């Protein structure tokens, strides 16, 4: 439904707010006839609000709507006419509720797929009926009623929304709420989508009346509501990316649904999303909002309502598993196409370079990237004689990733710093190669340099989500420049981690690999997490506990079990950050020819897995066991595979002074930046790309999905 059509009908729609369910949502037999339809209808109502009167503006909410809309159309077969979007001043309380009733309530039939999305502020408000408790509420564009007492707020109660969702005559309903209700005080880092609650604010009488009407009606549906945060007091954040701002949760969720098979279980989906959020500097933990019945909770192990009954049920060919984007337009010359690339990992998009290549999911043609602005790009078609002409909506999959060699660690300087402090910090960071500074909120960044809120005379390095980085603070009263100088080892490690994260390609790799993280004891092993290169398997079989991030007790004995299901031997390197943000790696050693000679230096050797073979990492014996140490925190590991040996990587590892007493275990990585730069060159060499690709190898790395894979694991240590 177009916006103009909706406005023309708004007068009659508003009258619906006061009538009974039977009049606006009939559950007659004609609705159940839809169960037999091979292609049920798919309806969506998407809402995004940046601009609020007398309230600080948000930045990424309309982009969230665009992310969802493009996903639903190109990935899940929704018709554009069945998606109603309300943004900015359009998204008043009256319009939102009227649009829900008219666009969803009047049209939805049994077995239809329905999606509701809200991006904007949330808050909490007291009801006169229960003054002792605060209620969660969504903040529409007309948050306050200008013609009335300023204490009257025009919010939409979360309870109202849940009742509206439950009133729909289909159980294939998914709501995505990229908002939160408890405003953090004070705020450091990314912008929060929560307004401070007002103890004096009162809810508009019209909203209370509407809520009471909904409570009297039948509620046939049990929707799934995906919330940006599973902890009610955790803020939903938004971030500035490559030329656009977006909600962290919406971007991570839609990117995941682009890239991976749509038959994923909900909890596995949230695990991947949380893993992506962690890489973006946020500990935000998404979750399912509703307190579900046991029967409905069991449905969490089934495909989410957003996806429906498998890929085919959404208009997708059954043999297509994931994509990085879609063709959105074809220019007049017929050789240039416009692409929407929301399926690329968020941390990769900023550096996704010209001459990267894509294949069309249903043809043999390739597209060469020529330019990119934000999520949109232009690509040139490689000419293949007799090829079928391209069509808008065709999915594209990554074939070659081109990354610049000169990538910097970007430090945002907090706006709470005084001018002279920012000048000193800029000068101090400029002394480090591969480190750049920006003003917080003006350009994308990796970390935040700010004052410690508890001790304003101290400076420190924070994640974008406001979490203090371990061992990255100065002393009380210490000068800015001295604190920055002390950060040198930490900055090198964090840049190395940024670089290895750019290799992640679980969704696009064509090497058939599976890695399982296990806790081991004397009797058995327990699987806690699994990752696999999903486009090489018919279905995704990732195993995940009910909690999105696996929790590993301190003192646990761990191992990775890695399966090579490809037809080629693969070489493996493991890199990561342990729980105090120091780099680690897995070393495998050659046995010295003369072990009793003190001068004999053991050499590192390649870790290679033959086709069809399985390897445990490290080997499970007393000499090489891997035990999780404290303190409690988060750890990340990147398992990187190549079809050719890591010669340069091992050479870089061999230059460090490591302890031979820890041979065969996962141990500290002393020269992490040198190692990762060598690793990128090894992956570039493994790709062996043809010269006609016109790639400038002097200033970029080109990685072929047929020759490399990179799987990411994150765990919580307690």
N, C-alpha and C positions, 0 to 999 in steps of 0.2 A: 504494500500500500504506500502510495506516495504521500509526502507531507501535505501537499496542496489538497488532496482528497480528504485527508484526515481533518484538516482545518475546516473544510466546507461542511463537514458532518458533525463538528464538535458540539454545536448547540443541541442537537438531538441526543448525542451520546451522553452528555452530562446528565440528562434526565434519567439515564439508566441507573445512576448511582443510588436512586431511592427505591428501586423496585425489587421484586423478589427474584430468587435464583431461577425459579421455573420460567420466568419471563425472559431472562437474558442468557440462560445456559441450560437449554433443554437436554434431558438425558433420554430422549425417545429412542425407539428402535432404529431409526434412520442413522443414528450416530454409530451404532454397533455394526452396521453394514460396512463401515470403513475397515473393519478387521480383515475383510477378504480382499482388500485392494492390494495389488502387488507393490505399489509405490505409495505409501501413505504420505500425506501432506506434511510439510515441515514449515512451521511458523516461528517467527522470532520477533521479540521486542527488545531493542538495544538502546540503552540510555547512558549518556555521558555528559557531565557538567564540569566545566572549568571555572566559569565566571559566576560569582555570587555577589549580590548587593551587600556592601559593607563587610565583606568577608575576604580574606586573602585568597587570591585566585590559585587554583590548581593548574597543572600543566598538561597532563597526559590523558584526560578522560575521553575527549572526542577521538583521539587516536586509538584508545581501547575499543571504541565502537567500530572504527574502521578495521582494526585487527580481527574482531569477531565477525564482521560482515563478510570480509574477503575469505575468511576461513570457511564460513558456512556455505557461501556460494561455490567457491572453487574446490573445496575439499570434501564437502558433505552434501552437495547437490541441492541446496536451497535455491528457490527462485527469488530473484531480487524483489519482485512484487510482493512476496510473502514476508519480507523483512521490513519492519517499521523501525526507524531510528528517530529518537528525540534527543537533541543536543542543545546545550546552552539554555536560552530563555524559553525554548519550546518545552523543556522538561520541567514544567510546573507540576505541583502535586495533582492538580485537577486533570491536566493532560495525561500524566502518567497513569493514573487510575482509570481514566476514561479509555485510554488506548489499550490498557490491559483487558478491560471488559469487552471492548468492541473488536479489537484485532485478534486477541487470543480467545477470550471467553465465548464470543459469538461464533467463531470460525472453527475452533479446535473440535476434533471428533476422536472417538476412541481409536487408539493405536497411532494417532498423529504424533509427530515429534515436535516438541515445543521448547524453545530456548528463551530465557529471560536474562538480560545482563544489565547490571548497574555499576557505573563508575562515577564516583563523586564522594562528597563528604558524608560521614556518618556522625552521629552524636548520641547523647542520652538525654531523656526528658522524663519528668515526673507526670503521672496521671493523677487527676483529682480522685479517681476511683481507688487508687492504691498509692497514696502519697509517701508511703514508707519505702518504696522501691523505685529505682530508675529503670526505664525501658529503652532498649536499643531502637534507633530510628534512622532512616535514610533522609538526607537533606536534599530536597528538590531545589530547583532554580529560584523559586519564590519562597525562600526559607522563612521569611517573616512577612506578615501582612501589614503593608505600609499604612493602610487606612485604619488600623486598629492599634491597640496597645502594643508597644514594642516587645512586651513580655510574651505575647502570643506567637508561637512558632508554628509554621505550616509544614511540619515534618510528616513523613510516612512511616508509621510504626513498622518495625520488622515483623511483628505479629500480623499486621494487616497484609503484608506481602506474602507471608507463609500461608495465610488463609486463602488469598487469591490463587496462589499456586495450587493449593490442594483442591480448589473448586473446579479445576479443569477436568474434563471427562477422559483424560488419558493418563496412564502411568508412565509415559515416556516424556517426562518433564524434567528439565535441568535448569537451574538458576545459577548464575555466576555473579557473586557480589565482591567487587574489588573496592572495598571500603572497610572502615573500622570505626569503633565507637568510643574508645578511650584515648584521648589526646595525651601524648607523652609530655611530661613537664620536667625539665626543659627539653627542647627538641635539638638534637645534634645530628647532622648528616642529612639523609634523604628526606624529602618533603612527605609529611604524613597526611593521610586522608581521614582525619578525625578532628572534629571541633570540640573544644572544651565544653563540658556540660554546664548548664546554668541551673542552679537550684531554684531560681525564681521563674524560669520559663514554664509556660503552660501550653499544652497542645491545643490546636484549633478545634473548636467544637465540631466542625464538619468531619474531621478525621475520626473523632471519637464516635460520631453517629454512624459513619461508614463501617467502622470496626464492629460495632454492635450488630449491624445488619448481617455482616459476614458470619458472625458467631451463631446466627440462627439458621444457617443454611447447611445443606448436605455437603460433605467434603469427600468425594470419591477417590481423589488422587493422593498418592504419596510421593512427592517430588524428591529429587536429589538436589541439595543446595550446596554448591561448592563455594566456600568462603576463603577470602584472601589470607585469613589467619585462623588457626585452630584455637589459639589462646585468645580469649575475648579482650584481654588487656594489651595484646600486642598490636602495634600500629601497622596498617597497610601502607606501603610506601610506593612512591613513583620515582622514576629516574630519567635523566637526560641521556639518550642514546646517540646514535650517529645521525644527527639532523632531526630528531624528534624526541618527544617525551612520551612515556607510557607507564601504566601501572606495572609494577614488577610481576605481579601475579598473572595479569591478563597476558602480558607478553610471553612469559615463560609457559603458560598453559597453552596458548594458541600455537606457539612455536613447536611445542611437543606434539600437539595433535596434527600439525602439518607433517612432521618428520617421521612419526612412528605409525605402526599399524593401528587402525581404529578399533581393534578388538581388545585393546588393553584393559585390564581391570582398573577400577578407579583408584585403589590404594597404590597400585604400581605407578599409575599416571602421576599421582601426587608426589610419590617418591622422586620421580624424575624432575618434576617441577621444582621441588624443594632443593634438589641438587643444583639446578640451574640458578635458583635464587641465591644460594650460597656463593656461587662463583661471581654473582653480581654484588656481593658485599652485604647481603642481608640474611639475617637468621629467621626471616619470616617463614612460618610453617603453615601452609594451607591445610584446609581440612573440610570435612563434611559438617554442615551446620546443624542438621536435624538430629534429634534423639529418635533413632529409628527403632521400629519393632524388630524382633529377631528375624522375622521373615524378610523384611525389607533390608536389614543389615546384610543378610546373606546375598542380596542383590549387588552389594559392593564388589563381589567377586565375579560379577557379570559385566558385560560391556556397559558403559555409562549411557544414560538416556540421550545425551548429546549425540552419541554415535548411532544409537538405534540397534537394529538387528544385523550387525556385521557390515562390512564395507558395501556389499551389494545392495543392502536395504537403503543405503544413502545415495544411490546412483553412481557409486564408484565401481569400476571393474574389480572383480574379486582378485585378480592377479597383480594389482598395484598395491604396494606396501610403502606408503610414505612418499613425501616429496619436499623439496626445499622451496617451492613456489609454483606459480602458474603464469601462463601467458594471459595478459589482460588487454592487450591491443596489438594490432598489426598495422604498421605504417604503410603508406601508399606504395612505396617501392617494393613491398612484399618481401623484403630481405631483412628488415629491421623490426623487432618486436619489443613491446614493453612487458616487463616482468614485475611481479609482486613476490618479494623474497622473504616473507615472514617465517619461513621454515628453517632459515639459517640460525645456528646457535647465537644467542645475543652477544656473547663475548667475541664472536668471530666477525659479526657483521661490519663493525667499524673498520676492520682491516681487510675486508674482502676486496681483492684487487682486480683491476682491468686485466682481461685475458683469462680470467677464470672461465671454466666451461661447464655447461649443463647438457644433459641428454633429455630428449623428450620421452616421457614414460611410455608412449605407445608407438613410437617410430624410431628409426635409426639415425635421424638427424641430430646435429649438435648445434648449440648456441654458444657464441663467444661473447662474454661480457665486454661492453665498450664503455659504459658509464653507469654510475649509480648515485642516487640522491636518497638518503634515508632507506626506506624499504622498497622503493621503486628503482628499476634499472632498465637500461636499453641493451639489447643484445643483437648480434648479427647472426643470421642463419648460415651455416655451412651448406653449400650447394651439393645436393645429391641427385643425380639424374633419375627422373621418374618418381621422386619422392612425393608423398601426398601433401598438398598445401596445408600449412598450419591453420589451427583454429583457436579462437579465443577460448580460454578455459582449460587448455591442455596443461597437464602437470609437467613440471621440470624437475629433474633430479641432478644433484651435484656429480660432476665427473672429475674436474680438476679445480683445486683450491689454490689461488695465487695470493701469497702473503708478502708484504714488504719485509725486507731484511732489517731495515732501520726502524724498529718499534721501540717507543719510549714507555716508561712507567710514568703515568700522569698523576700528579699530586694536586688535589684541590685545596686551596687555602681558604679556611673558614672565614666567613664575613664577620665573625665576632672578633677577629684579630684587628688590632689597631693598624693604621696605615704604615707606620714605621716597622711594625712586626711583619707585615706582609712583604715590605721591601727587603727586610733582612732575610726572610725565609726564601724569597725568590732568588736572591743572590746566593744563598747557601746551597740551595738545590741545584742551581745552575752549574756548580762545580762538579757535579756528577755526570758522567756520560750516560746517555739514554734515560735521563730523568727530566721531565718538563713540569711546569706548574701552570695552573689556571685558577681563576676565581671560582669558588664553589657556586654551582648552579648555572654557570654561563656556558660551560663546555663539558663533554663527557670526561670522567676521571676514574681512577682506580682506587685511590685512597684519599683520606681527608687529614690535613694537618691542622690541629686546633689546640686550644687550651683545654686542660682537664677541668671539667665543671666543678669537681669537688675541691680542686686546688688550682685556682686561676693563674698562679705564678709558675705552673708547670706546663710544658708543651708535650704533645704526643701525636702519634700516628694512629688514625682510626679507620675502620672499614667505612664504606659509604653509608652503612646502616647505623653508624655511631658506636660500634663496638671497638674498644681499645685493643690495638694489636699488642700481643705479648712482647715484652722486652723492647718497647719502642717509645719510651718516655724519657724526658729529661728530669733533672733534679729541680727542686723548688728554687725559684729565683735564678735559674740558669738562663743565659742568653739564648735567643732563638738560634743563632748560628752554631753555637756549641751543641745544642740538642740535635740539630740537623746533621752535623758532622758525625755524631755518634750513631746515626741511623745507617751509615754506609753499608755494613754487612746485611742489614735487614732489607734495604732497598734492592740490593743485588738479588737476594733470595726471592723477594716478591716479584721482581721483573721476570726471573726465571719461571716462576709459577704462572705468570701471565702468558708467557710464551708457550709453555706446554699445554695450557688450556686451549690455546688456539688450534691445537691439533685434534681436538675432540671431533669424532665423526661416527659415533655409534649408529646414527641414522643412515649415513650415506655410504659407508665402507662396503666394498664388495668382497672382502675377505671373510670367509665363514668361520667366525671365532666366538667362543663363549667363555666367560670368566666368572667363577663363583667364589665368593668370599665366605669362609667357613671358620667357625670356632671348633677347635679340636680338643679332645681329652683322651684319656687312656682307653676309653670304651668305644666312642663313636665320634662323628663330626656332626655339626649343626649348621645348616645353610642359613645365612642371614641376608644375603644379597646376591643378585645375579645380573649380569649385563651380557648382551650379545649383539652382534651386528645384524640388525633386524631384517635388512633387505636380502640377506642370504638365506633366510629361513621362511617357511610358509606362514608361520604364526609366531607371535612373541611368547616366550615361555618364561619370562623373567619372574623370579621368585622374590617375594618381599613380605616382610612381617607386616602386621597391621599398622604399626607406626611408620610414617613415611621415612624417617631417618633411623637406620638400625642403631640400637644402643648396645655398646660393647663394654662390659665391666673391666675395670683396671685389673691387670694380671691375667687376662685371657690369652690363651695360646691360639694364634691365628694362622691361616694359610689361604693362599689362592689356588684354586684348581682351574687350570686353563686347558681348554679343548681346541685343537686345531682341526676343524672339519672341512678345511679347504683342500685343494689338490696340490698345494705347494708348501714347502717348509717355510716357517715364519720365525723371525727373530724378535726377541722381547726385551724391553727395558721397562723397569718400574721406577717412577719418580713420584714424589709427593711432599706434602707438608705435614709434619707431625703436630702434636697439640700445643706447641709453643711457637708455631710459625717458623720452624727451622726445616731446611730441606733434607730429604732422605732419598735413598735409592737402594735398589737391590744389586749387590755385587755377586758375581759368580767367578770363581778363581780357578786358574790352572794350578795343578800340584807342582811345586818346585822339583826340578830334577834332583837337586841335592838338598833335601829338606833340613839337613843338620848343619848346613853352612849358614852362618849368620848374615853373610852379605847377599845371599840369594833373595831376590825380590820376586814374590809371587805375581803373576800376571792375571789380569782380568780376562775372562773368556766369554764368548757369545753364549747367550741362552737361546737355544734353537729348539723348536717343536716340529717334529716331522708330521706329514699329512696323516690324519686319523689318530694321532697320538694325544695323550693327556699328560700335563706336567703339573706337579704341585710346587708352589713357590712360597717360602723356601722348602727344601726337602725336610720331611718330618723326622728328624732325629735329634738327639740331645745336643749335637754340635751346631745345629743350625736352626733351632726353633725361634719363632718370632713371638715375643710376649709384649702385650700392650702395656705401656708404662703410663704413669700419671704425669701431670695433673689432669683433672677432668676438662675436656674441651672437645673440639671437633678436629678430625683428621681427614685429609683427602689424599687419594692415590690416583695416578694416571698410569694405566697399562698401555704402552705404546708398542705396536707391532709393525714390522716391515718385512718385505719379501727379500731384502738383501741385508747383509750384515751391517751392524752399527760400528763400522770401523773407526770413523771419526769420534764417535761418542766414547768408545772404549779408550781411544788414545787420550781424550780429554780427562777421563776418569783416572787414567794411569799417572797423570801429572800431579795428582793430589797425594798428600801424606795421610793415608788411611791406616787404620789399625788392622793388622793381619790377624789379630786375635778374634775378630768378628767375621771371619770369612764365611760366606754362605748365608748371611742374614741381611735383614733390612736395616741399614745403618746410616749415620749422617752423611750428607752429600756436601763436601767442603767447597767445591768450585762450581756451584749449581749453574750460574749464568754461562760459563764456558761450555759446560756439558750440554745444556739445552740448545745453545747456538750450534754446536756440532751435530746434535741430534736432528735439528731442522735441515741442516745441509745433507745429512745421511738420507733423510726422507725425500729430499729433493733429488738426490742422486738415484734413489731407488725408482723414481717415477719414470726416468728415461723417456721424457716427452719428445715428440717429433719437432724438428726445427720449424716446420710450417706453422706451428702454433704461435709464432711471433712473440714468444715470451722473452722479456729482457732479464736474463738470468743474473746479470750483474747486480741488480737492485731488488730482486724478489726470489722467493722460493715457490716452486710449483709442485703440488702434491697430488698424485693420482689416486683416486679412491680404490683402484684395483691393486694398489701396492702398499697401502698403509691402513691401519686401523688404530683407534685410540679410544679407550673405554675409561670412564670416570667413576670413581667410587668415593662416597662420603660417609663417615661414620661418626657417631657421638660417643665419646668415651666418658664413662661415669664410674 
